[in-house]
Amino acid sequence: MMPSLVLGLAQVLPSTLARCLPTMAWLLPARLQPWRTFSTSRLLQDEVQDSGPQQQLTVNFINHLGKKITVPVKEGQNMLQLVQKHNLNFPGFGACRGTLACCTCHLILDKEVFHKLDPVSENELDMLDLTCGVTATSRLGCQLCMTKDMDKQNIWVPKGVTESYTPQ
């Protein structure tokens, strides 16, 4: 909080309340909080920036029946959003809509591809612990973004993902 405002309020408030002023700054109107700035960006963390022409990549999803579905993808695109964008028929896939609160977007990668990706976060590991059929190369689609190393690679959608969720 601004020092002059704290000093001014501290003179008129009881000492116990005055000590709490720095933690109560959010109660003040915005015009009295010039030191706090807030800005938003339209770009979400997992959206792909359109920075001009990009090399067209593809990824092969293989469903639990063994059917291969090849879809175009841009580098950096989120796998969950890719499945939703192309209306791929994986019932129940991404039930929590990417909030990392379920494991219905469980995917399995090849070892070579898996080891080239960024490490799995603790939160993602916690969710993977709750899924059936987890493997050493399992990832959640909501946390997996397309890289050039994944171009033309196969990604398996396990059987348990599509059968364990029934829409209400």
DSSP file with accessible surface (Angstrom, degrees, kcal/mol):
  #  RESIDUE AA STRUCTURE BP1 BP2  ACC     N-H-->O    O-->H-N    N-H-->O    O-->H-N    TCO  KAPPA ALPHA  PHI   PSI    X-CA   Y-CA   Z-CA
    1    1 A M              0   0   49      0, 0.0    32,-0.1     0, 0.0    22,-0.0   0.000 360.0 360.0 360.0 153.4    0.0    0.0    0.0
    2    2 A M     >  -     0   0   62     30,-0.3     4,-2.3     1,-0.1     5,-0.2  -0.381 360.0-132.7 -64.7 132.5    1.2    3.6   -0.6
    3    3 A P  H  > S+     0   0  101      0, 0.0     4,-2.6     0, 0.0     5,-0.2   0.886 103.0  50.7 -56.2 -42.8    3.1    4.8    2.5
    4    4 A S  H  > S+     0   0   84      1,-0.2     4,-2.2     2,-0.2     5,-0.2   0.904 111.4  48.3 -66.8 -37.4    1.3    8.2    2.7
    5    5 A L  H  > S+     0   0   42      2,-0.2     4,-2.6     1,-0.2     5,-0.3   0.918 111.8  49.9 -68.0 -40.1   -2.1    6.5    2.6
    6    6 A V  H  X S+     0   0   33     -4,-2.3     4,-2.6     1,-0.2    -2,-0.2   0.934 111.6  48.3 -63.7 -44.2   -1.1    4.0    5.2
    7    7 A L  H  X S+     0   0  114     -4,-2.6     4,-1.2    -5,-0.2    -1,-0.2   0.913 112.3  49.1 -63.8 -40.6    0.2    6.7    7.5
    8    8 A G  H  X S+     0   0   36     -4,-2.2     4,-0.7    -5,-0.2     3,-0.3   0.930 115.4  42.3 -65.4 -44.2   -2.9    8.8    7.0
    9    9 A L  H >X S+     0   0   48     -4,-2.6     4,-1.5     1,-0.2     3,-0.7   0.858 107.3  61.8 -71.1 -32.7   -5.3    5.9    7.8
   10   10 A A  H 3< S+     0   0   38     -4,-2.6    -1,-0.2    -5,-0.3    -2,-0.2   0.809  99.2  57.1 -64.8 -27.2   -3.1    4.7   10.7
   11   11 A Q  H 3< S+     0   0  166     -4,-1.2    -1,-0.2    -3,-0.3    -2,-0.2   0.800 114.5  35.8 -73.8 -28.1   -3.7    8.0   12.5
   12   12 A V  H << S+     0   0  114     -4,-0.7    -2,-0.2    -3,-0.7    -1,-0.2   0.575 108.7  71.5-103.2  -9.4   -7.5    7.6   12.4
   13   13 A L  S  < S-     0   0   51     -4,-1.5     5,-0.0     1,-0.1     0, 0.0  -0.741  91.9 -94.9-105.0 153.0   -7.8    3.9   12.9
   14   14 A P     >  -     0   0   83      0, 0.0     4,-2.4     0, 0.0     3,-0.4  -0.281  41.5-110.7 -58.4 153.2   -7.2    1.8   16.0
   15   15 A S  H  > S+     0   0   82      1,-0.2     4,-1.7     2,-0.2     5,-0.1   0.840 115.6  55.5 -60.8 -35.5   -3.7    0.3   16.1
   16   16 A T  H  > S+     0   0   87      1,-0.2     4,-0.6     2,-0.2    -1,-0.2   0.917 112.7  42.3 -66.2 -38.1   -4.8   -3.3   15.6
   17   17 A L  H >4 S+     0   0   68     -3,-0.4     3,-0.9     1,-0.2     4,-0.5   0.879 109.7  57.8 -74.2 -36.3   -6.7   -2.3   12.4
   18   18 A A  H >< S+     0   0   17     -4,-2.4     3,-1.0     1,-0.3    -1,-0.2   0.853 100.2  57.9 -62.9 -34.0   -3.9   -0.1   11.2
   19   19 A R  H 3< S+     0   0  178     -4,-1.7    -1,-0.3     1,-0.2     4,-0.2   0.773 104.6  52.7 -66.9 -24.4   -1.5   -3.1   11.3
   20   20 A C  T XX S+     0   0   55     -3,-0.9     4,-0.9    -4,-0.6     3,-0.8   0.547  81.5  96.3 -86.6  -8.4   -3.7   -5.0    8.9
   21   21 A L  G X4 S+     0   0   10     -3,-1.0     3,-1.1    -4,-0.5     4,-0.2   0.875  76.8  56.2 -54.5 -45.3   -3.8   -2.2    6.3
   22   22 A P  G >4 S+     0   0   76      0, 0.0     3,-0.7     0, 0.0    -1,-0.2   0.873 111.4  44.4 -59.1 -32.0   -1.1   -3.6    4.0
   23   23 A T  G <4 S+     0   0  106     -3,-0.8     3,-0.3    -4,-0.2    -2,-0.2   0.611 109.6  57.3 -85.5  -9.4   -2.9   -6.9    3.7
   24   24 A M  G X<  +     0   0   54     -3,-1.1     3,-2.1    -4,-0.9     4,-0.4   0.219  68.4 113.6-103.9  15.9   -6.3   -5.1    3.1
   25   25 A A  G X   +     0   0   11     -3,-0.7     3,-1.7     1,-0.3    -1,-0.2   0.836  66.4  66.9 -59.0 -31.7   -5.2   -3.1    0.1
   26   26 A W  G 3  S+     0   0  171     -3,-0.3    -1,-0.3     1,-0.3    -2,-0.1   0.706  90.3  65.9 -65.6 -14.9   -7.5   -5.0   -2.2
   27   27 A L  G <  S+     0   0   99     -3,-2.1    -1,-0.3     2,-0.1    -2,-0.2   0.714  84.3  91.6 -77.7 -20.0  -10.4   -3.4   -0.3
   28   28 A L  S <  S-     0   0   34     -3,-1.7     5,-0.1    -4,-0.4    -3,-0.0  -0.410  91.0 -96.9 -75.1 149.9   -9.5    0.0   -1.6
   29   29 A P    >   -     0   0   62      0, 0.0     3,-1.8     0, 0.0     4,-0.2  -0.304  36.5-111.4 -60.7 152.3  -11.0    1.4   -4.8
   30   30 A A  G >  S+     0   0   87      1,-0.3     3,-2.0     2,-0.2     6,-0.2   0.838 115.7  62.8 -57.5 -34.3   -8.8    1.0   -7.8
   31   31 A R  G 3  S+     0   0  203      1,-0.3    -1,-0.3     2,-0.1    -3,-0.0   0.746 102.8  51.1 -67.4 -18.7   -8.2    4.8   -8.1
   32   32 A L  G <  S+     0   0   62     -3,-1.8   -30,-0.3     1,-0.2    -1,-0.3   0.335 101.7  65.7 -95.2   6.5   -6.5    4.6   -4.7
   33   33 A Q    X   +     0   0   17     -3,-2.0     3,-1.7    -4,-0.2    -1,-0.2  -0.443  52.6 150.5-122.4  58.5   -4.3    1.7   -5.8
   34   34 A P  T 3  S+     0   0   86      0, 0.0    -1,-0.1     0, 0.0    -2,-0.1   0.730  70.2  63.5 -66.0 -18.6   -2.0    3.3   -8.4
   35   35 A W  T 3  S+     0   0   94     -3,-0.1     2,-0.6     2,-0.0    -2,-0.1   0.660  90.2  78.7 -78.8 -15.3    0.8    0.9   -7.6
   36   36 A R    <   -     0   0  131     -3,-1.7     2,-0.4    -6,-0.2    -3,-0.1  -0.828  62.6-176.0 -97.4 123.8   -1.3   -2.1   -8.7
   37   37 A T        -     0   0  132     -2,-0.6     2,-0.4     2,-0.0    -2,-0.0  -0.910   4.6-171.4-117.0 148.5   -1.5   -2.7  -12.4
   38   38 A F        +     0   0  185     -2,-0.4     2,-0.3     2,-0.0    -2,-0.0  -0.995   9.4 166.8-139.8 130.1   -3.6   -5.3  -14.1
   39   39 A S        -     0   0  107     -2,-0.4     2,-0.3     2,-0.0    -2,-0.0  -0.978  16.9-150.8-140.0 155.3   -3.6   -6.3  -17.7
   40   40 A T        -     0   0  115     -2,-0.3     2,-0.4     0, 0.0     3,-0.0  -0.882   4.3-148.1-123.5 158.8   -5.0   -9.1  -19.6
   41   41 A S        -     0   0   89     -2,-0.3    -2,-0.0     2,-0.1     0, 0.0  -0.987  12.9-144.2-126.3 136.5   -3.9  -10.8  -22.8
   42   42 A R  S    S+     0   0  228     -2,-0.4     2,-0.5     2,-0.1    -1,-0.1   0.765  79.3  92.7 -69.1 -23.8   -6.3  -12.4  -25.2
   43   43 A L        -     0   0   64     -3,-0.0     2,-0.2     2,-0.0    -2,-0.1  -0.574  69.6-147.5 -77.2 121.4   -3.7  -15.1  -25.9
   44   44 A L    >   -     0   0   96     -2,-0.5     3,-1.5     1,-0.1    -2,-0.1  -0.514  26.2-108.7 -81.6 160.8   -4.2  -18.2  -23.7
   45   45 A Q  T 3  S+     0   0  200      1,-0.3    -1,-0.1    -2,-0.2    -2,-0.0   0.869 117.2  40.3 -59.3 -37.7   -1.2  -20.2  -22.6
   46   46 A D  T 3  S+     0   0   49      2,-0.1    32,-0.7    31,-0.0    -1,-0.3   0.308  91.1 106.7-101.8  12.3   -2.0  -23.2  -24.9
   47   47 A E  S <  S-     0   0   78     -3,-1.5     2,-0.5    30,-0.1    -4,-0.0  -0.585  71.9-118.9 -84.3 153.3   -3.2  -21.2  -28.0
   48   48 A V        -     0   0   41     -2,-0.2     2,-0.3    30,-0.1    28,-0.1  -0.797  21.8-130.7 -94.0 128.5   -0.9  -21.1  -31.0
   49   49 A Q        -     0   0  126     -2,-0.5     2,-1.3     1,-0.1    -1,-0.0  -0.601  15.5-130.9 -75.6 137.8    0.3  -17.7  -32.1
   50   50 A D        +     0   0  126     -2,-0.3    -1,-0.1     1,-0.1    -2,-0.0  -0.730  39.5 163.0 -90.1  92.9   -0.2  -17.1  -35.7
   51   51 A S        -     0   0   95     -2,-1.3    -1,-0.1     1,-0.4    -2,-0.1  -0.136  59.4 -79.3-105.1  36.1    3.3  -15.8  -36.6
   52   52 A G  S    S-     0   0   33      2,-0.0    -1,-0.4     0, 0.0     2,-0.1  -0.546  89.7  -3.1 102.2-167.2    3.0  -16.3  -40.3
   53   53 A P        -     0   0  140      0, 0.0     2,-0.3     0, 0.0    -3,-0.0  -0.372  66.3-169.9 -65.5 134.0    3.3  -19.4  -42.5
   54   54 A Q        -     0   0   71     -2,-0.1     2,-0.2     3,-0.0    -2,-0.0  -0.909  32.1 -95.4-122.1 154.9    4.2  -22.5  -40.6
   55   55 A Q        -     0   0  121     -2,-0.3     2,-0.5     1,-0.1    20,-0.4  -0.457  45.8-116.1 -65.6 132.9    5.3  -25.9  -41.7
   56   56 A Q        -     0   0  111     -2,-0.2     2,-0.3    18,-0.1    18,-0.1  -0.627  37.3-171.7 -76.9 122.2    2.2  -28.2  -41.8
   57   57 A L  E     -A   73   0A   3     16,-1.6    16,-2.7    -2,-0.5     2,-0.3  -0.744   5.3-156.9-107.7 160.8    2.6  -31.0  -39.4
   58   58 A T  E     -A   72   0A  36     -2,-0.3    94,-3.0    14,-0.3    95,-0.5  -0.955   4.5-163.0-134.3 157.6    0.4  -34.0  -38.9
   59   59 A V  E     -A   71   0A   0     12,-1.9    12,-2.4    -2,-0.3     2,-0.6  -0.985  14.8-137.7-138.2 146.3   -0.3  -36.4  -36.1
   60   60 A N  E     -Ab  70 154A  15     93,-2.6    95,-3.1    -2,-0.3     2,-0.4  -0.927  13.4-162.8-109.0 113.1   -1.9  -39.9  -36.2
   61   61 A F  E     -Ab  69 155A   0      8,-2.9     8,-3.2    -2,-0.6     2,-0.6  -0.809   4.7-160.9 -90.2 133.6   -4.4  -40.7  -33.5
   62   62 A I  E     -Ab  68 156A  19     93,-2.6    95,-2.8    -2,-0.4     6,-0.2  -0.968  10.8-149.2-117.5 115.9   -5.1  -44.4  -33.2
   63   63 A N    >   -     0   0   22      4,-2.1     3,-2.3    -2,-0.6    96,-0.1  -0.151  35.7 -90.0 -78.4 178.8   -8.3  -45.2  -31.4
   64   64 A H  T 3  S+     0   0   69      1,-0.3    95,-0.1    94,-0.2    -1,-0.1   0.661 126.9  56.9 -68.2 -11.7   -9.0  -48.3  -29.3
   65   65 A L  T 3  S-     0   0  139      2,-0.1    -1,-0.3    94,-0.0     3,-0.1   0.423 120.0-107.7 -94.2  -1.8  -10.2  -50.2  -32.3
   66   66 A G    <   +     0   0   53     -3,-2.3     2,-0.4     1,-0.3    -2,-0.1   0.495  68.6 148.5  89.6   4.9   -7.0  -49.6  -34.2
   67   67 A K        -     0   0  136      1,-0.0    -4,-2.1    -5,-0.0     2,-0.5  -0.592  40.9-139.5 -76.5 128.2   -8.4  -47.1  -36.6
   68   68 A K  E     -A   62   0A 118     -2,-0.4     2,-0.5    -6,-0.2    -6,-0.2  -0.757  17.2-171.5 -91.7 129.4   -5.8  -44.4  -37.6
   69   69 A I  E     -A   61   0A  34     -8,-3.2    -8,-2.9    -2,-0.5     2,-0.5  -0.964   6.9-160.2-123.1 111.4   -7.0  -40.8  -37.9
   70   70 A T  E     +A   60   0A  78     -2,-0.5   -10,-0.2   -10,-0.2    84,-0.0  -0.810  14.4 178.1 -96.0 127.8   -4.5  -38.4  -39.4
   71   71 A V  E     -A   59   0A   8    -12,-2.4   -12,-1.9    -2,-0.5     2,-0.2  -0.969  29.5-115.8-130.1 146.4   -5.1  -34.7  -38.7
   72   72 A P  E     +A   58   0A  63      0, 0.0     2,-0.3     0, 0.0   -14,-0.3  -0.521  39.2 177.6 -76.1 148.5   -3.2  -31.6  -39.6
   73   73 A V  E     -A   57   0A   2    -16,-2.7   -16,-1.6    -2,-0.2     2,-0.3  -0.994  25.6-129.2-151.5 149.9   -1.7  -29.6  -36.7
   74   74 A K    >   -     0   0   84     -2,-0.3     3,-2.1   -18,-0.1    72,-0.3  -0.764  43.0 -92.5 -97.4 150.7    0.4  -26.5  -36.0
   75   75 A E  T 3  S+     0   0   83    -20,-0.4    72,-0.2    -2,-0.3     3,-0.1  -0.357 113.8  24.3 -60.8 133.6    3.4  -26.6  -33.8
   76   76 A G  T 3  S+     0   0   30     70,-2.6    -1,-0.3     1,-0.3     2,-0.2   0.278  87.1 139.3  94.2 -10.3    2.5  -25.7  -30.2
   77   77 A Q    <   -     0   0   19     -3,-2.1    69,-2.6    68,-0.1    -1,-0.3  -0.450  57.0-115.1 -72.4 139.7   -1.2  -26.7  -30.6
   78   78 A N  B  >  -E  145   0B   3    -32,-0.7     4,-2.0    67,-0.2    67,-0.2  -0.510  14.1-137.2 -74.8 135.3   -2.7  -28.5  -27.6
   79   79 A M  H  > S+     0   0    0     65,-2.7     4,-2.3    62,-0.7    63,-0.2   0.870 102.8  52.6 -65.6 -37.5   -3.7  -32.2  -28.3
   80   80 A L  H  > S+     0   0    4     61,-1.5     4,-2.3    64,-0.3    -1,-0.2   0.953 111.5  46.2 -63.1 -46.3   -7.0  -31.9  -26.4
   81   81 A Q  H  > S+     0   0   59     60,-0.2     4,-2.9     1,-0.2    -2,-0.2   0.862 109.7  55.8 -64.9 -32.7   -8.0  -28.8  -28.4
   82   82 A L  H  X S+     0   0    0     -4,-2.0     4,-2.0     2,-0.2    -1,-0.2   0.936 107.6  47.6 -64.9 -45.4   -6.9  -30.6  -31.6
   83   83 A V  H  <>S+     0   0    6     -4,-2.3     5,-2.1     1,-0.2    -2,-0.2   0.925 115.9  45.2 -61.1 -43.3   -9.3  -33.5  -30.9
   84   84 A Q  H ><5S+     0   0   84     -4,-2.3     3,-1.2     1,-0.2    -2,-0.2   0.915 110.4  53.6 -68.0 -41.2  -12.1  -31.1  -30.1
   85   85 A K  H 3<5S+     0   0  137     -4,-2.9    -1,-0.2     1,-0.3    -2,-0.2   0.882 114.2  41.2 -61.7 -39.3  -11.4  -28.9  -33.2
   86   86 A H  T 3<5S-     0   0   61     -4,-2.0    -1,-0.3    -5,-0.2    -2,-0.2   0.321 106.2-127.3 -93.4   7.5  -11.6  -31.9  -35.5
   87   87 A N  T < 5 -     0   0  143     -3,-1.2    -3,-0.2    -4,-0.2     2,-0.2   0.875  36.9-173.1  48.8  45.2  -14.6  -33.5  -33.8
   88   88 A L      < -     0   0   27     -5,-2.1     2,-1.9    -6,-0.2    -1,-0.2  -0.482  30.7-115.3 -69.4 141.3  -12.8  -36.8  -33.4
   89   89 A N        +     0   0  136     -2,-0.2    -1,-0.1     1,-0.1    -2,-0.0  -0.514  65.5 134.3 -85.5  75.8  -15.1  -39.4  -32.1
   90   90 A F    >   -     0   0    9     -2,-1.9     3,-2.3     3,-0.1    -2,-0.1  -0.834  52.1-139.6-118.5  86.6  -13.5  -40.2  -28.7
   91   91 A P  T 3  S+     0   0   60      0, 0.0    74,-0.2     0, 0.0     3,-0.1  -0.202  82.2   6.8 -53.7 131.2  -16.5  -40.3  -26.4
   92   92 A G  T >  S+     0   0   14      1,-0.3     3,-1.0     2,-0.1     2,-0.2   0.411  87.0 153.7  80.6  -2.1  -15.8  -38.6  -23.0
   93   93 A F  T <  S+     0   0   17     -3,-2.3    -1,-0.3     1,-0.3    12,-0.2  -0.418  71.9   5.1 -65.3 123.2  -12.3  -37.4  -24.1
   94   94 A G  T >  S+     0   0    5     -2,-0.2     3,-2.1    -3,-0.1    -1,-0.3   0.908  74.5 170.7  72.6  44.3  -11.4  -34.3  -22.1
   95   95 A A  T <  S+     0   0   37     -3,-1.0    -2,-0.1     1,-0.3    -1,-0.1   0.827  77.4  49.8 -58.2 -33.1  -14.4  -34.3  -19.8
   96   96 A C  T >  S-     0   0   27      1,-0.0     3,-0.6     0, 0.0    -1,-0.3   0.414 110.7-122.7 -88.0   3.1  -12.9  -31.6  -17.6
   97   97 A R  T <   -     0   0  203     -3,-2.1    -2,-0.1     1,-0.2    -3,-0.1   0.823  69.8 -50.8  61.2  32.5  -12.2  -29.4  -20.7
   98   98 A G  T 3  S+     0   0   30      1,-0.1    -1,-0.2   -18,-0.0    -3,-0.1   0.687 101.0 125.4  87.0  19.1   -8.5  -29.2  -20.0
   99   99 A T  S <  S-     0   0   96     -3,-0.6    -2,-0.1     1,-0.0    -1,-0.1   0.375  78.2-117.6 -91.2   6.5   -8.5  -28.0  -16.3
  100  100 A L  S    S+     0   0   35      1,-0.1     3,-0.1     2,-0.0    27,-0.0   0.896  83.2 118.7  59.1  41.4   -6.3  -30.9  -15.3
  101  101 A A  S    S+     0   0   66     26,-0.0     2,-0.3     0, 0.0    -1,-0.1   0.312  72.0  26.1-116.4   3.9   -9.1  -32.3  -13.1
  102  102 A C        -     0   0   26     29,-0.0     3,-0.1    -6,-0.0    25,-0.1  -0.879  66.5-129.4-149.6-176.9   -9.5  -35.7  -14.8
  103  103 A C    >   +     0   0   24     -2,-0.3     3,-1.0    27,-0.1    38,-0.1   0.037  67.9 115.5-128.9  26.7   -7.6  -38.2  -16.8
  104  104 A T  T 3  S+     0   0   16      1,-0.3    -1,-0.1   -12,-0.1    61,-0.1   0.559  70.5  62.2 -78.1  -6.6  -10.0  -38.7  -19.7
  105  105 A C  T 3  S+     0   0    2    -12,-0.2    36,-2.8    -3,-0.1    -1,-0.3  -0.011  74.8 154.6-104.5  31.5   -7.6  -37.2  -22.3
  106  106 A H  E <   -C  140   0A   1     -3,-1.0     2,-0.3    34,-0.2    34,-0.2  -0.346  17.7-179.9 -62.0 128.2   -5.1  -40.0  -21.6
  107  107 A L  E     -C  139   0A   0     32,-3.1    32,-2.5    50,-0.2     2,-0.4  -0.942  19.9-143.4-129.3 153.6   -2.8  -40.6  -24.6
  108  108 A I  E     -CD 138 156A  33     48,-2.3    48,-2.7    -2,-0.3     2,-0.2  -0.981  19.1-167.1-122.3 130.0    0.1  -43.0  -25.1
  109  109 A L  E     - D   0 155A   4     28,-1.9    46,-0.1    -2,-0.4     2,-0.1  -0.694  29.9 -94.1-110.1 162.7    3.2  -42.0  -27.1
  110  110 A D     >  -     0   0   43     44,-0.6     4,-2.8    -2,-0.2     5,-0.2  -0.443  38.2-117.3 -68.1 150.9    6.1  -43.9  -28.6
  111  111 A K  H  > S+     0   0  138      1,-0.2     4,-2.3     2,-0.2     5,-0.2   0.897 113.1  54.7 -58.0 -43.4    9.2  -44.0  -26.3
  112  112 A E  H  4 S+     0   0  127      1,-0.2     4,-0.5     2,-0.2    -1,-0.2   0.897 114.0  40.5 -60.7 -41.0   11.3  -42.1  -28.8
  113  113 A V  H >> S+     0   0    7     -3,-0.2     3,-1.3     2,-0.2     4,-0.6   0.925 111.7  56.2 -72.7 -45.7    8.8  -39.2  -29.0
  114  114 A F  H >< S+     0   0   38     -4,-2.8     3,-1.2     1,-0.3    -2,-0.2   0.894 105.2  51.8 -54.7 -42.9    8.1  -39.3  -25.2
  115  115 A H  T 3< S+     0   0  141     -4,-2.3    -1,-0.3     1,-0.2    -2,-0.2   0.655 104.3  57.4 -74.4 -13.2   11.7  -38.8  -24.3
  116  116 A K  T <4 S+     0   0  129     -3,-1.3    -1,-0.2    -4,-0.5    -2,-0.2   0.548  94.2  87.5 -90.0  -8.1   12.1  -35.8  -26.6
  117  117 A L  S << S-     0   0   23     -3,-1.2     3,-0.1    -4,-0.6    27,-0.0  -0.409  92.1 -85.2 -88.8 166.0    9.3  -33.9  -24.8
  118  118 A D        -     0   0  134      1,-0.1    -1,-0.2    -2,-0.1     3,-0.1  -0.286  62.2 -85.2 -61.2 153.5    9.4  -31.6  -21.8
  119  119 A P        -     0   0  120      0, 0.0     2,-0.3     0, 0.0    -1,-0.1  -0.216  47.4-100.6 -62.4 154.0    9.2  -33.5  -18.5
  120  120 A V        -     0   0   30     -3,-0.1     2,-0.0     1,-0.1    19,-0.0  -0.554  39.0-121.4 -76.0 135.8    5.8  -34.4  -17.0
  121  121 A S     >  -     0   0   50     -2,-0.3     4,-2.4     1,-0.1     5,-0.2  -0.316  18.6-114.3 -74.9 161.6    4.6  -32.0  -14.3
  122  122 A E  H  > S+     0   0  136      1,-0.2     4,-2.3     2,-0.2     5,-0.1   0.893 117.1  53.3 -61.8 -40.5    3.7  -33.3  -10.8
  123  123 A N  H  > S+     0   0  105      2,-0.2     4,-1.7     1,-0.2    -1,-0.2   0.899 109.5  48.1 -63.1 -40.7    0.0  -32.3  -11.3
  124  124 A E  H  > S+     0   0    2      2,-0.2     4,-2.6     1,-0.2    -2,-0.2   0.918 110.2  51.9 -66.4 -41.2   -0.1  -34.3  -14.5
  125  125 A L  H  X S+     0   0   66     -4,-2.4     4,-1.8     1,-0.2    -2,-0.2   0.900 106.6  54.5 -61.0 -39.5    1.5  -37.3  -12.8
  126  126 A D  H  < S+     0   0   80     -4,-2.3     4,-0.4     1,-0.2    -1,-0.2   0.907 111.2  44.6 -60.9 -41.6   -1.0  -37.1  -10.0
  127  127 A M  H >< S+     0   0   35     -4,-1.7     3,-1.4     1,-0.2     4,-0.3   0.895 109.6  55.2 -70.2 -38.5   -3.9  -37.3  -12.6
  128  128 A L  H >< S+     0   0    6     -4,-2.6     3,-1.4     1,-0.3    -1,-0.2   0.831  97.7  64.6 -64.2 -29.3   -2.2  -40.1  -14.5
  129  129 A D  T 3< S+     0   0  120     -4,-1.8    -1,-0.3     1,-0.2    -2,-0.2   0.742  99.7  54.4 -62.9 -21.0   -2.0  -42.1  -11.3
  130  130 A L  T <  S+     0   0  122     -3,-1.4    -1,-0.2    -4,-0.4     2,-0.2   0.515  93.1  90.0 -91.1  -7.3   -5.8  -42.2  -11.4
  131  131 A T  S X  S-     0   0   23     -3,-1.4     3,-0.6    -4,-0.3     2,-0.3  -0.596  73.9-121.1 -95.6 155.1   -6.2  -43.7  -14.9
  132  132 A C  T 3  S+     0   0  104     -2,-0.2    28,-0.1     1,-0.2    29,-0.1  -0.651  92.6  21.4 -86.3 147.4   -6.4  -47.3  -16.0
  133  133 A G  T 3  S+     0   0   57     -2,-0.3    -1,-0.2     1,-0.2    26,-0.0   0.719  79.1 170.8  72.7  22.2   -3.9  -48.6  -18.4
  134  134 A V    <   -     0   0   69     -3,-0.6     2,-0.2    -6,-0.2    -1,-0.2  -0.365  10.7-168.8 -66.6 142.5   -1.2  -46.0  -17.7
  135  135 A T    >   -     0   0   58     -2,-0.0     3,-1.4     4,-0.0    -1,-0.0  -0.739  40.2 -96.1-122.6 177.3    2.2  -46.7  -19.3
  136  136 A A  T 3  S+     0   0   91      1,-0.3    -2,-0.1    -2,-0.2   -28,-0.0   0.694 126.2  45.3 -68.7 -16.7    5.7  -45.3  -18.9
  137  137 A T  T 3  S+     0   0   15    -28,-0.1   -28,-1.9     2,-0.0    -1,-0.3   0.049  84.3 131.4-115.5  25.7    4.9  -43.1  -22.0
  138  138 A S  E <   +C  108   0A   4     -3,-1.4     2,-0.3   -30,-0.2   -30,-0.2  -0.540  27.0 171.2 -79.0 143.6    1.4  -41.9  -21.0
  139  139 A R  E     -C  107   0A  14    -32,-2.5   -32,-3.1    -2,-0.2     2,-0.5  -0.949  34.4-112.5-141.7 163.2    0.6  -38.2  -21.2
  140  140 A L  E >   -C  106   0A   0     -2,-0.3     3,-1.6   -34,-0.2     4,-0.5  -0.864  20.7-137.6 -98.6 132.9   -2.6  -36.1  -20.8
  141  141 A G  G >  S+     0   0    0    -36,-2.8   -61,-1.5    -2,-0.5     3,-0.8   0.801 102.1  60.9 -59.8 -30.6   -3.8  -34.5  -24.0
  142  142 A C  G 3  S+     0   0    7      1,-0.2    -1,-0.3   -63,-0.2   -36,-0.0   0.713 111.3  39.8 -71.0 -16.9   -4.6  -31.2  -22.2
  143  143 A Q  G <  S+     0   0   69     -3,-1.6     2,-0.6   -65,-0.0    -1,-0.2   0.379  99.2  89.8-109.0   0.7   -0.9  -30.9  -21.1
  144  144 A L    <   -     0   0    4     -3,-0.8   -65,-2.7    -4,-0.5     2,-0.4  -0.892  54.0-171.2-109.7 120.6    0.6  -32.1  -24.4
  145  145 A C  B     -E   78   0B  49     -2,-0.6   -67,-0.2   -67,-0.2   -68,-0.1  -0.867  32.7 -98.2-111.1 145.8    1.5  -29.6  -27.1
  146  146 A M        -     0   0    2    -69,-2.6   -70,-2.6    -2,-0.4     2,-0.3  -0.309  41.8-178.9 -64.1 134.7    2.6  -30.5  -30.6
  147  147 A T    >   -     0   0   40    -72,-0.2     3,-1.5   -71,-0.1     4,-0.3  -0.874  43.0-108.0-125.7 165.2    6.3  -30.4  -31.4
  148  148 A K  G >  S+     0   0  119     -2,-0.3     3,-1.3     1,-0.3    -1,-0.0   0.814 118.3  64.8 -62.9 -28.0    8.2  -31.1  -34.6
  149  149 A D  G 3  S+     0   0   74      1,-0.3    -1,-0.3   -33,-0.1   -32,-0.1   0.730  99.2  53.3 -65.8 -21.0    9.4  -34.3  -33.0
  150  150 A M  G X  S+     0   0    1     -3,-1.5     3,-2.1     3,-0.1    -1,-0.3   0.476  78.6 130.3 -92.0  -3.0    5.8  -35.5  -33.0
  151  151 A D  T <  S-     0   0   28     -3,-1.3   -92,-0.2    -4,-0.3     3,-0.1  -0.285  84.6  -4.3 -59.3 129.3    5.3  -34.9  -36.7
  152  152 A K  T 3  S+     0   0  129    -94,-3.0    -1,-0.3     1,-0.2   -93,-0.2   0.641 103.8 136.0  63.7  17.0    3.8  -37.9  -38.5
  153  153 A Q    <   -     0   0   65     -3,-2.1   -93,-2.6   -95,-0.5     2,-0.4  -0.559  56.6-111.3 -92.4 160.4    4.0  -40.0  -35.2
  154  154 A N  E     -b   60   0A  43     -2,-0.2   -44,-0.6   -95,-0.2     2,-0.4  -0.735  25.6-170.5 -91.6 138.6    1.3  -42.2  -33.8
  155  155 A I  E     -bD  61 109A   2    -95,-3.1   -93,-2.6    -2,-0.4     2,-0.4  -0.997  15.6-143.8-127.6 123.1   -0.6  -41.3  -30.6
  156  156 A W  E     -bD  62 108A  84    -48,-2.7   -48,-2.3    -2,-0.4   -93,-0.2  -0.715   5.0-153.2 -93.1 137.2   -2.8  -44.0  -29.1
  157  157 A V        -     0   0    1    -95,-2.8   -50,-0.2    -2,-0.4     5,-0.1  -0.931  31.0-129.9-103.7 107.3   -6.1  -43.3  -27.4
  158  158 A P    >>  -     0   0   20      0, 0.0     4,-0.9     0, 0.0     3,-0.8  -0.172  10.1-119.6 -62.9 155.1   -6.5  -46.2  -24.9
  159  159 A K  H 3> S+     0   0  120      1,-0.2     4,-1.2     2,-0.2     3,-0.4   0.890 109.3  60.5 -59.8 -42.0   -9.7  -48.2  -24.7
  160  160 A G  H 3> S+     0   0   32      1,-0.2     4,-1.7     2,-0.2    -1,-0.2   0.791  96.2  62.2 -61.0 -27.6  -10.4  -47.3  -21.0
  161  161 A V  H <4 S+     0   0    2     -3,-0.8     4,-0.4     1,-0.2    -1,-0.2   0.952 108.4  39.1 -64.1 -48.0  -10.6  -43.5  -21.9
  162  162 A T  H  < S+     0   0   12     -4,-0.9    -1,-0.2    -3,-0.4    -2,-0.2   0.696 121.2  43.0 -81.5 -17.1  -13.5  -43.8  -24.2
  163  163 A E  H  < S+     0   0  116     -4,-1.2    -1,-0.2     1,-0.1    -2,-0.2   0.662 101.2  65.4-101.5 -17.7  -15.4  -46.4  -22.1
  164  164 A S  S  < S+     0   0   90     -4,-1.7     2,-0.5    -5,-0.2    -2,-0.1   0.624  95.2  65.0 -82.9  -8.3  -15.0  -45.1  -18.6
  165  165 A Y        -     0   0   86     -4,-0.4   -72,-0.1   -74,-0.2    -1,-0.1  -0.939  58.5-173.1-119.7 128.5  -17.0  -41.9  -19.2
  166  166 A T        -     0   0  105     -2,-0.5    -3,-0.1   -74,-0.1    -4,-0.0  -0.979  28.3-122.7-119.3 121.2  -20.7  -41.8  -19.9
  167  167 A P              0   0   98      0, 0.0   -72,-0.0     0, 0.0    -2,-0.0  -0.283 360.0 360.0 -60.6 146.9  -22.2  -38.4  -20.8
  168  168 A Q              0   0  231      0, 0.0     0, 0.0     0, 0.0     0, 0.0  -0.756 360.0 360.0-106.2 360.0  -25.0  -37.2  -18.6
